[in-house]
Amino acid sequence: MSFESTTAAVDAWVRGWVVSRGAADPVTTPWGFTVDVGQVRHATRHVLTAGDEATVRAVAARVAAPTVWLKVFAEPADVVRWAGPDWQVDEPGWLMWTALRPAPAPAVPAGLTLRTWRRGGVVRVLVTAADGSFAARGQVAATGATAVVDQIETAPHHRRKGLGRLVMHTLQQAALDQGAGVAVLGASPDGRALYESLGWHVQAPLVSLFHTGGN
């Protein structure tokens, strides 16, 4: 199973992301979706399903305000130019997907503990060291046939131990158990290499911009 188009992948990502983060239901707009996130530095985001110059310029001008973010799936250099100087780009990103299939579970490294729990439709995974301190984490929200993997993180001193692979396997299996057949995520530069090694595919660039408050 794969997505028929980037628009379909974006739709799945948005609908799973709001469940994962506890954000408001996405509101359909002429350009895609508007989501109330409700954070001090990230009040609202506008997710564009069209990445053409006219749409990006029009939306960037219309919604310009502090704490507002844009998510655009197009070449970063083009998006930055179209949005204008009052929008600053965050770190590079990519929208990625994978078909979900059963796979043997990696072993939990000696001295570490893996825990999972589910609340509000979100399955969370936590890996801790012997003293109870944080080692790695992640979460997944399944919304029918699709799921969104989110907030994958490994403590710097626990990297290169296979914890990212362990967390991803656990989350993907949880999504399978809930009936999902394909998963999608927004990848950072650090995460992309891990996801590609696990068979994930890049659907499109994911450009994140926030408004600087300029006039």
MARBA-3410 file (N, C-alpha, C, O; in Angstrom, 1 decimal):
215
0.8,-1.2,0.0,0.0,0.0,0.0,0.9,1.2,0.0,1.9,1.3,0.7 ~ 0.5,2.2,-0.8,1.2,3.5,-0.8,0.2,4.6,-1.1,-1.0,4.3,-1.3 ~ 0.7,5.8,-1.1,-0.2,7.0,-1.3,-0.3,7.3,-2.8,0.7,7.2,-3.5 ~ -1.5,7.6,-3.3,-1.7,7.9,-4.7,-1.1,9.2,-5.1,-0.7,9.4,-6.3 ~ -0.9,10.1,-4.1,-0.4,11.4,-4.4,0.2,12.1,-3.2,-0.1,11.6,-2.1
0.9,13.1,-3.3,1.4,13.9,-2.2,0.2,14.5,-1.4,0.3,14.5,-0.2 ~ -0.8,14.9,-2.1,-2.0,15.4,-1.4,-2.6,14.4,-0.5,-3.0,14.7,0.7 ~ -2.7,13.2,-0.9,-3.2,12.1,-0.1,-2.3,11.8,1.1,-2.8,11.6,2.3 ~ -1.0,11.9,0.9,-0.1,11.7,2.0,-0.1,12.8,3.0,-0.1,12.6,4.3 ~ -0.3,14.0,2.6,-0.4,15.2,3.4,-1.7,15.1,4.3,-1.7,15.4,5.5
-2.8,14.7,3.6,-4.0,14.6,4.3,-3.9,13.6,5.5,-4.3,13.8,6.6 ~ -3.3,12.4,5.2,-3.1,11.4,6.3,-2.2,11.9,7.4,-2.4,11.7,8.5 ~ -1.1,12.7,7.0,-0.2,13.2,8.0,-0.9,14.2,8.9,-0.7,14.1,10.1 ~ -1.7,15.1,8.3,-2.4,16.1,9.1,-3.3,15.5,10.1,-3.4,15.8,11.3 ~ -4.1,14.5,9.6,-5.2,13.9,10.4,-4.6,13.1,11.5,-5.2,13.0,12.6
-3.4,12.5,11.3,-2.8,11.7,12.4,-2.0,12.6,13.3,-2.0,12.3,14.5 ~ -1.4,13.7,12.8,-0.6,14.6,13.6,-1.4,15.3,14.6,-1.0,15.4,15.8 ~ -2.7,15.7,14.3,-3.5,16.4,15.3,-3.9,15.4,16.4,-4.0,15.9,17.6 ~ -4.0,14.2,16.1,-4.3,13.2,17.2,-3.1,13.0,18.1,-3.2,13.0,19.3 ~ -1.9,12.8,17.4,-0.7,12.6,18.2,-0.4,13.8,19.1,0.0,13.6,20.2
-0.6,15.0,18.6,-0.2,16.2,19.4,-1.4,16.8,20.2,-1.1,17.7,21.0 ~ -2.6,16.2,20.1,-3.7,16.8,20.9,-4.1,18.2,20.3,-4.6,19.0,21.1 ~ -3.9,18.4,19.1,-4.3,19.7,18.4,-5.8,19.7,18.1,-6.4,18.6,18.1 ~ -6.3,20.8,17.6,-7.7,20.9,17.2,-7.8,20.1,15.9,-6.9,19.9,15.1 ~ -9.1,19.7,15.6,-9.4,19.1,14.3,-9.0,20.0,13.2,-9.2,21.2,13.2
-8.4,19.4,12.1,-8.0,20.3,11.0,-9.2,20.9,10.3,-10.2,20.2,10.1 ~ -9.1,22.1,9.9,-10.2,22.8,9.2,-9.8,22.9,7.7,-8.7,23.4,7.4 ~ -10.6,22.4,6.8,-10.3,22.4,5.4,-10.4,23.8,4.9,-11.4,24.6,5.1 ~ -9.4,24.3,4.1,-9.3,25.6,3.6,-9.1,25.5,2.1,-8.8,24.4,1.5 ~ -9.2,26.6,1.3,-8.9,26.6,-0.1,-7.5,26.1,-0.4,-7.2,25.6,-1.5
-6.5,26.3,0.5,-5.1,25.9,0.3,-4.7,24.6,0.9,-3.6,24.1,0.6 ~ -5.6,24.0,1.7,-5.3,22.8,2.4,-5.9,22.6,3.7,-7.1,22.3,3.8 ~ -5.2,22.9,4.8,-5.7,22.7,6.2,-5.2,23.8,7.1,-4.1,24.3,6.9 ~ -6.0,24.3,8.0,-5.6,25.1,9.1,-5.8,24.3,10.4,-6.9,23.7,10.6 ~ -4.8,24.3,11.3,-4.8,23.6,12.5,-4.4,24.5,13.7,-3.4,25.1,13.6
-5.3,24.6,14.6,-5.0,25.3,15.9,-4.2,24.4,16.8,-4.6,23.3,17.2 ~ -2.9,24.7,17.0,-2.0,23.9,17.8,-2.0,24.3,19.3,-2.0,23.4,20.1 ~ -2.2,25.6,19.5,-2.4,26.0,20.9,-1.1,26.1,21.7,-1.2,26.0,23.0 ~ 0.0,26.3,21.1,1.3,26.5,21.9,1.7,28.0,21.9,1.3,28.8,21.0 ~ 2.5,28.4,22.8,2.9,29.8,23.0,3.6,30.3,21.7,3.4,31.4,21.3
4.5,29.5,21.2,5.3,29.9,20.0,4.7,29.3,18.7,5.3,29.4,17.7 ~ 3.6,28.5,18.8,3.1,27.9,17.6,1.6,27.8,17.8,1.0,26.7,18.1 ~ 0.9,28.9,17.6,-0.5,29.0,17.9,-1.3,28.2,16.8,-2.2,27.5,17.1 ~ -0.9,28.5,15.5,-1.7,27.9,14.4,-0.7,27.6,13.3,0.3,28.2,13.1 ~ -1.1,26.5,12.6,-0.3,26.2,11.4,-1.2,26.0,10.2,-2.4,25.6,10.3
-0.7,26.4,9.0,-1.4,26.3,7.8,-0.7,25.3,6.9,0.5,25.5,6.6 ~ -1.3,24.2,6.5,-0.6,23.1,5.7,-1.2,23.2,4.3,-2.3,23.1,4.1 ~ -0.3,23.5,3.4,-0.6,23.7,2.0,-0.5,22.4,1.2,0.5,21.7,1.2 ~ -1.6,22.0,0.6,-1.6,20.8,-0.3,-1.2,21.2,-1.7,-1.0,20.3,-2.6 ~ -1.1,22.5,-2.0,-0.6,23.0,-3.3,0.7,23.7,-3.0,0.7,24.6,-2.2
1.7,23.4,-3.8,3.0,24.0,-3.6,3.4,24.9,-4.7,4.6,25.0,-4.9 ~ 2.5,25.5,-5.4,2.9,26.4,-6.5,3.1,27.8,-6.0,2.7,28.2,-4.8 ~ 3.8,28.6,-6.8,4.2,30.0,-6.4,3.0,30.8,-6.0,3.0,31.5,-5.0 ~ 1.9,30.8,-6.8,0.8,31.7,-6.5,0.2,31.4,-5.2,-0.2,32.3,-4.4 ~ 0.0,30.1,-4.9,-0.6,29.7,-3.6,0.2,30.1,-2.4,-0.3,30.6,-1.5
1.5,29.8,-2.5,2.4,30.1,-1.4,2.4,31.6,-1.1,2.3,32.0,0.0 ~ 2.6,32.4,-2.1,2.6,33.9,-2.0,1.3,34.4,-1.4,1.3,35.2,-0.5 ~ 0.2,33.9,-1.8,-1.1,34.3,-1.4,-1.4,34.0,0.1,-1.8,34.8,0.9 ~ -1.1,32.7,0.5,-1.3,32.3,1.8,-0.3,33.0,2.8,-0.7,33.4,3.9 ~ 0.9,33.1,2.4,1.9,33.7,3.2,1.5,35.2,3.6,1.7,35.6,4.7
1.0,35.9,2.6,0.5,37.2,2.8,-0.7,37.3,3.6,-0.9,38.2,4.5 ~ -1.6,36.3,3.4,-2.9,36.4,4.1,-2.8,36.0,5.6,-3.6,36.6,6.4 ~ -2.0,35.1,6.0,-2.0,34.6,7.4,-0.8,35.1,8.2,-0.6,34.7,9.3 ~ -0.1,36.1,7.6,1.2,36.6,8.3,0.9,37.1,9.7,0.1,38.1,9.8 ~ 1.5,36.5,10.7,1.3,37.0,12.1,2.3,36.2,12.9,2.6,35.0,12.6
2.8,36.7,14.0,3.6,36.0,14.9,3.0,34.7,15.5,1.7,34.7,15.7 ~ 3.7,33.7,15.7,3.3,32.4,16.2,2.6,31.5,15.1,2.0,30.5,15.4 ~ 2.5,32.0,13.9,1.8,31.3,12.8,2.9,30.6,12.0,4.0,31.1,11.7 ~ 2.6,29.3,11.6,3.6,28.5,10.9,2.9,28.1,9.5,1.7,28.0,9.4 ~ 3.8,27.9,8.5,3.4,27.3,7.3,4.1,26.0,7.1,5.3,25.8,7.4
3.4,25.0,6.5,4.0,23.8,6.0,3.7,23.6,4.6,2.6,23.6,4.1 ~ 4.8,23.5,3.8,4.7,23.5,2.3,5.5,22.4,1.8,6.6,22.1,2.3 ~ 5.0,21.7,0.8,5.7,20.5,0.2,6.2,20.8,-1.2,5.5,20.4,-2.2 ~ 7.3,21.5,-1.2,7.9,21.9,-2.5,9.4,22.2,-2.2,9.8,22.0,-1.1 ~ 10.1,22.6,-3.2,11.6,22.8,-3.1,11.8,23.9,-2.1,11.2,25.0,-2.3
12.6,23.7,-1.1,12.8,24.8,-0.1,13.3,26.1,-0.6,12.7,27.1,-0.2 ~ 14.2,26.2,-1.5,14.7,27.5,-2.1,13.5,28.2,-2.7,13.4,29.5,-2.5 ~ 12.7,27.5,-3.4,11.5,28.2,-4.0,10.5,28.7,-3.0,10.1,29.9,-3.0 ~ 10.2,27.9,-2.0,9.3,28.3,-0.9,9.8,29.5,-0.2,9.0,30.4,0.1 ~ 11.0,29.5,0.2,11.6,30.7,0.9,11.4,31.9,0.1,11.1,33.0,0.7
11.7,31.9,-1.1,11.6,33.0,-2.0,10.2,33.5,-2.2,9.9,34.7,-2.1 ~ 9.3,32.6,-2.3,7.9,32.9,-2.5,7.3,33.5,-1.3,6.5,34.5,-1.3 ~ 7.6,33.0,-0.1,7.0,33.4,1.2,7.4,34.8,1.5,6.6,35.6,2.1 ~ 8.6,35.2,1.3,9.0,36.5,1.6,9.9,36.6,2.8,10.0,35.7,3.6 ~ 10.5,37.8,3.0,11.5,38.0,4.1,10.9,37.9,5.5,11.7,37.7,6.5
9.6,38.0,5.7,9.1,37.9,7.1,8.8,36.5,7.5,8.3,36.3,8.6 ~ 9.1,35.5,6.7,9.0,34.1,7.0,10.4,33.5,7.1,11.2,33.6,6.2 ~ 10.7,32.8,8.2,12.0,32.2,8.4,11.8,30.6,8.4,10.9,30.1,9.0 ~ 12.7,30.0,7.6,12.6,28.5,7.5,13.2,27.8,8.7,14.3,28.3,9.2 ~ 12.6,26.8,9.1,13.1,25.9,10.2,14.1,24.9,9.6,14.4,25.1,8.4
14.5,23.9,10.3,15.4,22.9,9.7,14.8,22.2,8.6,13.6,22.1,8.5 ~ 15.6,21.7,7.7,15.0,20.9,6.5,14.2,19.7,7.0,14.4,19.2,8.1 ~ 13.2,19.4,6.2,12.4,18.2,6.5,11.9,17.5,5.3,12.0,18.0,4.2 ~ 11.3,16.3,5.5,10.8,15.5,4.4,9.5,14.8,4.9,9.5,14.3,6.0 ~ 8.6,14.7,4.0,7.4,13.9,4.3,7.8,12.5,3.8,8.1,12.3,2.6
7.7,11.5,4.7,8.1,10.1,4.3,6.9,9.1,4.6,6.1,9.4,5.4 ~ 7.0,8.0,3.9,6.0,7.0,4.2,6.6,5.6,4.1,7.6,5.4,3.5 ~ 5.9,4.6,4.6,6.2,3.2,4.5,5.0,2.3,4.6,4.1,2.6,5.3 ~ 5.0,1.2,3.8,4.0,0.2,4.0,4.3,-0.6,5.3,5.5,-0.9,5.5 ~ 3.3,-0.9,6.1,3.5,-1.6,7.3,3.4,-3.1,7.1,2.5,-3.6,6.6
4.4,-3.8,7.6,4.5,-5.2,7.5,5.0,-5.8,8.8,5.9,-5.2,9.5 ~ 4.6,-7.0,9.2,5.2,-7.6,10.4,6.6,-7.9,10.2,7.1,-8.2,9.1 ~ 7.4,-7.7,11.3,8.8,-8.0,11.2,9.3,-8.5,12.6,8.7,-8.1,13.6 ~ 10.4,-9.2,12.7,10.9,-9.7,14.0,11.3,-8.5,14.8,11.8,-7.5,14.3 ~ 11.0,-8.6,16.1,11.3,-7.5,17.0,12.8,-7.5,17.4,13.3,-8.5,17.7
13.4,-6.3,17.3,14.8,-6.2,17.8,14.9,-6.5,19.3,13.9,-6.2,20.0 ~ 16.0,-6.9,19.7,16.2,-7.2,21.2,16.4,-5.8,21.9,17.0,-4.9,21.4 ~ 15.9,-5.8,23.1,16.1,-4.6,23.9,17.5,-4.7,24.5,17.8,-5.7,25.1 ~ 18.4,-3.7,24.3,19.8,-3.8,24.8,19.8,-4.1,26.3,18.9,-3.6,27.1 ~ 20.8,-4.8,26.7,21.0,-5.1,28.1,21.0,-3.8,29.0,21.7,-2.9,28.6
20.4,-3.8,30.1,20.4,-2.7,31.0,19.4,-1.6,30.7,19.2,-0.7,31.5 ~ 18.6,-1.8,29.6,17.6,-0.8,29.2,16.2,-1.5,29.4,16.1,-2.7,29.3 ~ 15.2,-0.7,29.5,13.8,-1.1,29.7,12.9,-0.4,28.7,13.0,0.8,28.5 ~ 12.1,-1.2,28.0,11.1,-0.6,27.0,9.7,-0.7,27.6,9.3,-1.8,28.1 ~ 9.0,0.4,27.6,7.6,0.4,28.1,6.7,1.1,27.0,7.2,1.9,26.2
5.5,0.6,26.9,4.5,1.2,26.0,3.2,1.4,26.7,2.9,0.7,27.6 ~ 2.5,2.4,26.3,1.1,2.6,26.8,0.3,3.4,25.7,0.9,4.0,24.8 ~ -1.0,3.3,25.9,-1.9,4.0,24.9,-2.9,4.9,25.7,-3.5,4.5,26.7 ~ -3.0,6.1,25.2,-4.0,7.0,25.7,-4.4,8.0,24.6,-3.6,8.5,23.9 ~ -5.8,8.2,24.6,-6.3,9.1,23.6,-6.0,8.7,22.2,-5.9,9.6,21.3
-5.9,7.4,21.9,-5.6,7.0,20.5,-4.2,7.1,20.1,-3.8,6.8,18.9 ~ -3.3,7.4,21.0,-1.9,7.5,20.8,-1.1,6.4,21.6,-1.3,6.3,22.8 ~ -0.3,5.6,20.9,0.6,4.7,21.5,2.0,5.3,21.7,2.5,5.8,20.8 ~ 2.5,5.3,22.9,3.8,5.9,23.2,4.7,4.8,23.7,4.4,3.8,24.3 ~ 6.0,5.0,23.3,7.1,4.1,23.6,8.1,4.9,24.4,8.5,6.0,24.0
8.6,4.3,25.5,9.7,4.9,26.2,10.7,3.9,26.6,10.4,2.8,27.0 ~ 12.0,4.2,26.3,13.1,3.4,26.7,13.9,4.1,27.7,14.2,5.3,27.6 ~ 14.1,3.4,28.9,14.9,4.1,30.0,16.1,3.2,30.3,16.2,2.0,30.0 ~ 17.1,3.9,30.9,18.3,3.3,31.4,18.0,2.6,32.7,17.0,2.7,33.3 ~ 19.0,1.9,33.2,18.9,1.2,34.4,18.5,2.0,35.6,17.9,1.6,36.6
19.0,3.3,35.6,18.7,4.2,36.7,17.3,5.0,36.5,17.0,5.8,37.3 ~ 16.6,4.6,35.4,15.3,5.2,35.1,15.4,6.5,34.3,14.4,7.0,33.9 ~ 16.6,6.9,33.8,16.7,8.1,33.0,16.3,7.8,31.6,16.3,6.7,31.1 ~ 16.0,8.9,30.9,15.6,8.8,29.5,16.6,8.3,28.5,17.8,8.7,28.6 ~ 16.2,7.4,27.7,17.1,6.9,26.6,16.5,7.2,25.2,17.3,7.6,24.3
15.3,6.9,25.0,14.6,7.1,23.7,13.1,7.1,23.8,12.6,6.6,24.8 ~ 12.5,7.6,22.8,11.0,7.7,22.9,10.4,7.8,21.5,11.2,8.0,20.5 ~ 9.1,7.7,21.4,8.4,7.9,20.1,6.9,7.7,20.4,6.5,7.1,21.4 ~ 6.1,8.0,19.4,4.6,7.8,19.5,4.0,7.6,18.1,4.6,8.1,17.1 ~ 2.9,7.0,18.1,2.2,6.8,16.8,0.7,7.0,17.1,0.1,6.5,18.1
0.0,7.6,16.1,-1.4,7.8,16.1,-2.0,7.1,14.8,-1.7,7.5,13.7 ~ -2.8,6.1,15.0,-3.4,5.4,13.9,-4.8,6.0,13.7,-5.6,6.1,14.6 ~ -5.1,6.3,12.4,-6.4,6.9,12.1,-7.0,6.1,10.9,-7.0,6.5,9.8 ~ -7.5,4.9,11.2,-8.0,4.0,10.2,-6.9,3.3,9.5,-6.1,2.6,10.1 ~ -6.8,3.4,8.2,-5.9,2.7,7.4,-4.5,3.3,7.4,-3.5,2.7,6.9
-4.3,4.5,8.0,-3.0,5.1,8.0,-2.7,5.5,9.4,-3.5,5.5,10.3 ~ -1.4,5.7,9.6,-0.9,6.1,10.9,0.2,7.1,10.8,0.9,7.1,9.8 ~ 0.4,7.9,11.8,1.5,8.9,11.8,2.4,8.6,13.0,2.0,8.5,14.1 ~ 3.7,8.4,12.6,4.8,8.2,13.6,5.3,9.6,13.9,5.5,10.4,13.0 ~ 5.6,9.8,15.2,5.8,11.2,15.6,6.8,11.2,16.8,6.9,10.3,17.6
7.6,12.3,16.9,8.4,12.7,18.0,9.4,11.5,18.4,9.4,11.1,19.6 ~ 10.1,11.0,17.4,11.1,10.1,17.7,12.4,10.8,18.2,12.8,11.7,17.6 ~ 12.9,10.3,19.3,14.0,11.0,19.9,14.9,10.0,20.7,14.4,9.1,21.4 ~ 16.2,10.1,20.6,17.1,9.3,21.3,18.1,10.3,22.0,18.6,11.2,21.4 ~ 18.4,10.0,23.3,19.3,10.8,24.1,20.7,10.7,23.4,21.1,9.6,23.0
21.4,11.8,23.3,22.7,11.8,22.7,23.7,10.7,23.1,24.3,10.0,22.3 ~ 23.7,10.4,24.4,24.6,9.4,24.9,24.1,8.0,24.8,24.8,7.0,25.2 ~ 22.9,7.8,24.2,22.4,6.5,24.0,22.3,6.2,22.5,21.7,5.2,22.1 ~ 22.8,7.1,21.6,22.8,6.8,20.2,23.7,5.7,19.8,24.7,5.4,20.5 ~ 23.4,5.2,18.6,24.2,4.1,18.0,24.1,2.8,18.8,25.1,2.0,18.9
23.0,2.6,19.5,22.7,1.4,20.2,21.5,0.7,19.6,21.1,-0.4,20.1 ~ 21.0,1.2,18.5,19.8,0.5,17.9,18.5,0.9,18.5,17.5,0.3,18.3 ~ 18.5,2.0,19.4,17.2,2.3,20.0,16.2,3.0,19.1,15.0,2.7,19.2 ~ 16.7,3.7,18.1,15.8,4.3,17.1,15.1,3.2,16.4,13.9,3.3,16.1 ~ 15.8,2.2,16.0,15.2,1.0,15.2,14.2,0.3,16.1,13.2,-0.1,15.7
14.6,0.1,17.4,13.7,-0.5,18.4,12.4,0.2,18.5,11.3,-0.4,18.5 ~ 12.5,1.5,18.7,11.3,2.4,18.9,10.4,2.3,17.7,9.2,2.2,17.8 ~ 11.1,2.5,16.5,10.3,2.5,15.3,9.6,1.1,15.0,8.4,1.1,14.6 ~ 10.3,0.0,15.3,9.6,-1.3,15.1,8.4,-1.4,16.1,7.3,-1.9,15.6 ~ 8.6,-1.0,17.3,7.5,-1.1,18.3,6.3,-0.2,17.8,5.1,-0.7,17.9
6.5,1.0,17.4,5.5,1.8,16.9,4.8,1.3,15.7,3.6,1.3,15.6 ~ 5.6,0.8,14.7,5.0,0.3,13.5,4.1,-0.9,13.8,3.1,-1.1,13.2 ~ 4.6,-1.8,14.7,3.8,-2.9,15.1,2.5,-2.5,15.8,1.4,-3.1,15.5 ~ 2.6,-1.5,16.6,1.4,-1.0,17.3,0.4,-0.5,16.2,-0.9,-0.7,16.4 ~ 0.8,0.2,15.2,-0.1,0.7,14.2,-0.7,-0.4,13.4,-1.9,-0.4,13.1
0.1,-1.5,13.1,-0.4,-2.7,12.4,-1.5,-3.3,13.2,-2.5,-3.7,12.7 ~ -1.3,-3.4,14.5,-2.2,-4.0,15.4,-3.6,-3.3,15.5,-4.6,-3.9,15.8 ~ -3.5,-2.0,15.1,-4.7,-1.2,15.1,-5.4,-1.1,13.7,-6.4,-0.4,13.5 ~ -4.8,-1.8,12.8,-5.4,-1.9,11.5,-4.9,-1.0,10.4,-5.4,-1.0,9.3 ~ -3.8,-0.3,10.7,-3.2,0.6,9.7,-2.3,-0.2,8.7,-1.7,-1.2,9.1
-2.3,0.2,7.5,-1.5,-0.5,6.5,-0.3,0.3,5.9,0.6,-0.2,5.3 ~ -0.4,1.6,6.2,0.7,2.5,5.7,0.9,3.6,6.8,-0.1,4.0,7.4 ~ 2.2,4.0,7.0,2.5,5.1,7.9,3.2,6.2,7.3,3.8,6.0,6.2 ~ 3.1,7.4,7.9,3.7,8.6,7.3,4.3,9.4,8.5,3.8,9.2,9.6 ~ 5.3,10.2,8.2,5.9,11.0,9.2,6.6,12.2,8.6,6.9,12.2,7.4
6.9,13.2,9.4,7.7,14.3,9.0,9.1,14.1,9.5,9.3,14.0,10.7 ~ 10.1,13.9,8.6,11.5,13.6,9.0,12.4,14.8,9.1,12.3,15.7,8.3 ~ 13.3,14.8,10.1,14.3,15.8,10.3,15.6,15.2,9.6,15.6,14.1,9.2 ~ 16.6,16.1,9.4,17.9,15.6,8.8,18.4,14.4,9.6,19.0,13.5,9.0 ~ 18.4,14.5,11.0,18.9,13.4,11.8,18.1,12.1,11.6,18.7,11.0,11.6
16.8,12.2,11.4,16.0,11.0,11.4,15.9,10.4,10.0,15.6,9.2,9.9 ~ 16.1,11.2,8.9,15.9,10.6,7.6,16.7,9.4,7.3,16.2,8.4,6.8 ~ 18.0,9.4,7.7,18.9,8.2,7.4,18.3,7.0,8.1,18.4,5.9,7.6 ~ 17.9,7.1,9.4,17.3,6.0,10.1,16.1,5.4,9.4,16.0,4.2,9.1 ~ 15.2,6.3,9.0,14.0,5.9,8.4,14.2,5.2,7.0,13.6,4.2,6.7
15.1,5.8,6.3,15.5,5.1,5.0,16.1,3.8,5.2,15.8,2.9,4.4 ~ 16.9,3.6,6.2,17.4,2.3,6.5,16.4,1.3,6.9,16.6,0.0,6.8 ~ 15.2,1.7,7.3,14.1,0.9,7.7,13.1,0.7,6.6,12.0,0.1,6.8 ~ 13.4,1.2,5.4,12.5,1.0,4.2,11.5,2.1,4.0,10.6,2.0,3.2 ~ 11.7,3.3,4.7,10.8,4.4,4.4,11.2,5.1,3.1,12.4,5.1,2.7
10.2,5.8,2.5,10.4,6.5,1.2,10.1,8.0,1.4,9.2,8.3,2.1 ~ 10.9,8.8,0.7,10.6,10.2,0.7,9.4,10.5,-0.3,9.5,10.1,-1.5 ~ 8.4,11.1,0.2,7.2,11.5,-0.7,7.5,12.9,-1.2,7.2,13.2,-2.4 ~ 8.0,13.8,-0.4,8.2,15.2,-0.9,9.0,16.0,0.2,9.0,15.6,1.3 ~ 9.6,17.1,-0.2,10.3,18.0,0.8,9.2,18.5,1.7,8.1,18.8,1.2
9.5,18.8,2.9,8.6,19.4,3.9,9.3,20.6,4.4,10.2,20.6,5.2 ~ 8.8,21.8,4.0,9.3,23.1,4.4,8.5,23.7,5.5,7.3,23.9,5.3 ~ 9.1,23.9,6.6,8.4,24.5,7.8,8.9,26.0,7.9,10.1,26.2,8.0 ~ 8.0,26.9,7.9,8.3,28.3,8.1,7.5,28.9,9.2,6.3,28.6,9.4 ~ 8.1,29.8,9.9,7.4,30.6,11.0,7.6,32.0,10.7,8.6,32.5,10.2
6.5,32.8,11.1,6.5,34.2,10.8,7.3,34.9,11.9,7.2,34.7,13.1 ~ 8.2,35.8,11.5,9.1,36.5,12.4,8.5,37.7,13.1,9.1,38.3,14.0 ~ 7.3,38.1,12.6,6.7,39.3,13.2,7.0,40.6,12.5,6.6,41.7,13.0 ~ 7.7,40.5,11.4,8.0,41.7,10.6,6.8,42.4,10.0,5.8,41.7,9.8 ~ 6.9,43.6,9.7,5.8,44.3,9.0,6.1,44.6,7.5,5.2,45.2,6.8
END
